[in-house]
């Protein structure tokens, strides 16, 4: 039996072995957050609460030009939720782990850095999916009147948006001092939520603020998602997607550089 045959036979076992640290770390990440009610209140319950107090009586109200108030609220509070998950579930978590010395402890374990980082992305996806699903249920119960195919397309876009925004959380976690992570997260969450239309309709913003808003990823994600629900917005799909991907790549590169400079040496 030649070397190539041996390698071919061994490959499945090698792949299973390489996935085991990732699976274990992903499970540990999920258990950690399920045991943290403060995170659930901040990142998951808050957008649902905002939708309830605003949309419970207005969800079925039609918007001039197409769509409903409920559809708009699902989009903007969905963006608020997935951004909050990235900042709290990744940024704040990594900062806390740095403060406790967890990353130095991981250096003596066989777990690769890729498994540690990928496990946090899995958590972001699952937590974002929970927020989007619960918002959809609230929308259906309050009369937002989104057809199933429209809802599924919008949910898929918001879920993809959660991955695009996740590198911002990594950058915060690797760069910000642990004691300042909460304040920095808030300073990022509030302006980016504003540019998505969470607190005020984007067209109601002053012209100068609106021009700045058009440079942010949450603005373009909001435009795409609102257009999917039939709302009359100035969406430009190619431009919007390009801006979102550009922000994702730029923040991922920045996070990688900071990681290699300050954090990477803590792993084996």
C-alpha positions as CSV (number, residue, x, y, z in Angstrom):
1,X,0.0,0.0,0.0
2,X,1.6,3.3,-1.1
3,X,1.8,6.5,0.8
4,X,-1.0,8.2,-1.2
5,X,-3.4,5.4,-0.3
6,X,-2.5,5.6,3.4
7,X,-3.0,9.4,3.4
8,X,-6.4,8.9,1.6
9,X,-7.5,6.4,4.2
10,X,-6.4,8.5,7.1
11,X,-7.9,11.7,5.9
12,X,-11.4,11.3,7.4
13,X,-9.9,10.6,10.8
14,X,-7.7,13.6,10.5
15,X,-10.7,15.8,9.6
16,X,-12.7,14.5,12.5
17,X,-9.8,15.2,14.9
18,X,-9.4,18.7,13.6
19,X,-13.1,19.4,14.1
20,X,-13.3,18.2,17.6
21,X,-11.6,21.2,19.3
22,X,-14.0,23.5,17.4
23,X,-17.1,21.5,18.4
24,X,-16.1,21.4,22.0
25,X,-15.3,25.1,22.1
26,X,-18.5,26.0,20.3
27,X,-20.5,24.0,22.8
28,X,-18.7,25.7,25.7
29,X,-19.3,29.1,24.2
30,X,-23.1,28.4,24.0
31,X,-23.2,27.1,27.5
32,X,-21.4,30.1,28.8
33,X,-23.9,32.5,27.3
34,X,-26.9,30.5,28.2
35,X,-25.8,30.8,31.8
36,X,-25.4,34.6,31.6
37,X,-28.9,36.2,32.0
38,X,-27.4,39.7,31.7
39,X,-26.4,39.0,28.1
40,X,-29.8,37.6,27.3
41,X,-31.5,40.7,28.7
42,X,-29.2,43.1,26.9
43,X,-28.7,41.5,23.5
44,X,-31.9,39.4,22.9
45,X,-34.7,40.8,25.1
46,X,-34.0,44.5,24.3
47,X,-34.9,44.6,20.6
48,X,-38.0,42.5,21.4
49,X,-39.0,44.9,24.1
50,X,-38.5,47.9,21.8
51,X,-40.6,46.2,19.1
52,X,-43.4,45.5,21.6
53,X,-43.7,49.0,23.0
54,X,-43.6,50.6,19.6
55,X,-45.1,48.0,17.2
56,X,-47.9,46.4,19.3
57,X,-50.4,49.1,18.2
58,X,-48.9,50.2,14.8
59,X,-47.5,47.1,13.2
60,X,-50.3,46.7,10.7
61,X,-50.3,50.4,9.8
62,X,-49.4,50.9,6.1
63,X,-46.5,53.0,5.1
64,X,-47.1,55.4,2.2
65,X,-45.5,53.9,-0.9
66,X,-45.6,50.3,0.3
67,X,-44.9,48.1,3.3
68,X,-46.0,48.3,6.9
69,X,-44.7,49.9,10.1
70,X,-44.2,46.3,11.5
71,X,-42.0,45.4,8.6
72,X,-39.9,48.5,9.2
73,X,-39.6,47.7,12.9
74,X,-38.6,44.1,12.3
75,X,-35.7,45.3,10.0
76,X,-34.3,48.1,12.2
77,X,-34.6,46.2,15.5
78,X,-33.2,43.1,13.9
79,X,-30.1,45.1,12.9
80,X,-29.9,46.5,16.4
81,X,-30.1,43.0,17.8
82,X,-27.5,41.4,15.6
83,X,-25.1,44.3,16.1
84,X,-25.6,44.1,19.9
85,X,-24.8,40.4,19.7
86,X,-21.5,41.0,17.9
87,X,-20.4,43.7,20.3
88,X,-21.5,42.0,23.5
89,X,-21.2,38.4,22.6
90,X,-17.8,38.8,20.9
91,X,-16.2,42.1,21.9
92,X,-17.1,42.2,25.6
93,X,-16.5,38.5,26.0
94,X,-13.0,38.5,24.5
95,X,-12.1,41.6,26.6
96,X,-13.3,39.8,29.7
97,X,-11.3,36.7,28.8
98,X,-8.2,38.8,28.3
99,X,-8.7,40.4,31.7
100,X,-9.1,36.9,33.4
101,X,-6.0,35.5,31.6
102,X,-8.0,32.9,29.8
103,X,-6.1,33.4,26.6
104,X,-2.8,32.8,28.4
105,X,-4.3,29.6,29.8
106,X,-5.3,28.5,26.3
107,X,-1.7,28.7,25.2
108,X,-1.0,25.4,27.1
109,X,-3.9,23.6,25.4
110,X,-3.9,22.0,22.0
111,X,-6.8,24.1,20.8
112,X,-5.9,26.2,17.7
113,X,-6.8,29.8,17.6
114,X,-9.1,29.2,14.6
115,X,-11.4,27.0,16.7
116,X,-11.6,29.7,19.4
117,X,-12.5,32.4,16.9
118,X,-14.9,30.2,14.9
119,X,-16.8,29.2,18.0
120,X,-17.7,32.8,18.7
121,X,-19.0,33.2,15.1
122,X,-21.2,30.2,15.7
123,X,-22.6,31.8,18.8
124,X,-23.3,35.1,16.9
125,X,-25.1,33.2,14.2
126,X,-27.3,31.3,16.7
127,X,-28.1,34.3,18.9
128,X,-28.8,36.4,15.8
129,X,-31.1,33.7,14.4
130,X,-33.0,33.6,17.8
131,X,-33.5,37.4,17.7
132,X,-34.7,37.4,14.1
133,X,-37.0,34.5,14.7
134,X,-38.6,36.0,17.8
135,X,-39.0,39.4,16.0
136,X,-40.7,37.5,13.1
137,X,-43.1,35.9,15.6
138,X,-43.9,39.2,17.2
139,X,-44.5,40.7,13.7
140,X,-46.9,37.9,12.8
141,X,-48.8,38.3,16.1
142,X,-49.1,42.1,15.7
143,X,-50.1,42.1,12.1
144,X,-46.9,43.2,10.3
145,X,-48.2,41.3,7.2
146,X,-45.0,40.1,5.7
147,X,-45.4,37.2,3.2
148,X,-43.5,34.1,4.1
149,X,-41.1,34.3,1.2
150,X,-40.4,38.0,2.0
151,X,-39.9,37.2,5.6
152,X,-37.4,34.4,4.8
153,X,-35.4,36.5,2.4
154,X,-35.3,39.4,5.0
155,X,-34.3,37.0,7.7
156,X,-31.5,35.5,5.6
157,X,-30.2,38.9,4.8
158,X,-30.1,40.0,8.5
159,X,-28.4,36.7,9.4
160,X,-25.7,37.3,6.7
161,X,-25.5,40.9,8.1
162,X,-24.7,39.5,11.5
163,X,-21.6,37.8,10.1
164,X,-20.6,40.9,8.2
165,X,-20.8,43.0,11.5
166,X,-19.0,40.3,13.6
167,X,-15.4,41.5,12.8
168,X,-16.3,44.8,14.5
169,X,-16.8,42.8,17.7
170,X,-13.5,41.0,17.3
171,X,-11.7,44.3,16.8
172,X,-13.2,45.7,20.0
173,X,-12.3,42.6,21.9
174,X,-8.7,42.5,20.8
175,X,-8.0,46.2,21.0
176,X,-10.0,47.8,23.8
177,X,-9.0,47.6,27.5
178,X,-11.2,45.1,29.4
179,X,-12.5,47.8,31.7
180,X,-13.6,50.0,28.8
181,X,-15.2,47.4,26.6
182,X,-18.8,48.1,27.8
183,X,-18.5,51.9,27.2
184,X,-16.8,51.4,23.8
185,X,-19.5,49.0,22.8
186,X,-22.2,51.5,23.6
187,X,-20.4,54.2,21.7
188,X,-20.4,52.0,18.6
189,X,-23.9,50.5,19.1
190,X,-25.8,53.8,19.4
191,X,-24.5,55.6,16.3
192,X,-24.6,52.5,14.1
193,X,-28.1,51.8,15.3
194,X,-29.1,55.4,14.5
195,X,-27.8,55.1,10.9
196,X,-29.9,52.0,10.5
197,X,-33.0,54.0,11.4
198,X,-33.6,52.4,14.9
199,X,-34.3,55.6,16.8
200,X,-35.4,57.9,14.0
201,X,-36.2,57.5,10.3
202,X,-33.1,58.1,8.3
203,X,-34.8,60.7,6.1
204,X,-35.6,62.7,9.3
205,X,-31.9,63.1,10.1
206,X,-30.1,66.4,9.3
207,X,-28.5,66.4,5.9
208,X,-24.9,66.4,7.2
209,X,-25.7,63.5,9.6
210,X,-27.4,61.6,6.7
211,X,-24.3,61.9,4.6
212,X,-22.2,60.4,7.3
213,X,-24.8,57.7,7.9
214,X,-24.4,56.6,4.2
215,X,-20.8,55.6,5.0
216,X,-21.8,53.0,7.6
217,X,-22.5,49.3,7.1
218,X,-25.8,49.4,9.1
219,X,-27.2,52.1,6.8
220,X,-26.7,49.9,3.7
221,X,-27.9,46.8,5.5
222,X,-31.1,48.6,6.5
223,X,-31.7,49.9,3.0
224,X,-31.4,46.4,1.5
225,X,-33.6,44.8,4.2
226,X,-36.3,47.6,4.0
227,X,-36.4,47.3,0.2
228,X,-37.1,43.5,0.6
229,X,-40.1,44.2,2.8
230,X,-41.5,46.6,0.2
231,X,-40.7,49.8,1.9
232,X,-40.1,52.8,-0.4
233,X,-36.3,53.4,0.2
234,X,-33.5,54.4,-2.0
235,X,-31.8,51.0,-2.1
236,X,-29.0,50.3,-4.6
237,X,-28.4,46.6,-4.1
238,X,-24.9,46.5,-5.8
239,X,-23.7,49.6,-3.9
240,X,-25.2,48.5,-0.6
241,X,-23.7,45.0,-0.8
242,X,-20.3,46.4,-1.8
243,X,-20.3,48.8,1.2
244,X,-21.3,45.9,3.6
245,X,-18.6,43.6,2.2
246,X,-16.0,46.4,2.2
247,X,-16.7,47.2,5.9
248,X,-16.5,43.5,6.7
249,X,-13.2,43.0,5.0
250,X,-11.7,46.2,6.4
251,X,-12.7,45.5,10.0
252,X,-11.6,41.8,9.6
253,X,-8.2,42.9,8.4
254,X,-7.9,45.4,11.3
255,X,-8.9,42.8,13.8
256,X,-6.4,40.3,12.3
257,X,-3.6,42.9,12.6
258,X,-4.4,43.7,16.2
259,X,-4.8,40.0,17.0
260,X,-1.4,39.2,15.6
261,X,0.2,42.1,17.3
262,X,-1.3,41.8,20.8
263,X,-3.1,38.5,21.2
264,X,-1.9,35.9,18.7
265,X,1.3,35.1,20.6
266,X,-0.9,33.8,23.5
267,X,-1.9,30.8,21.5
268,X,0.3,27.8,20.7
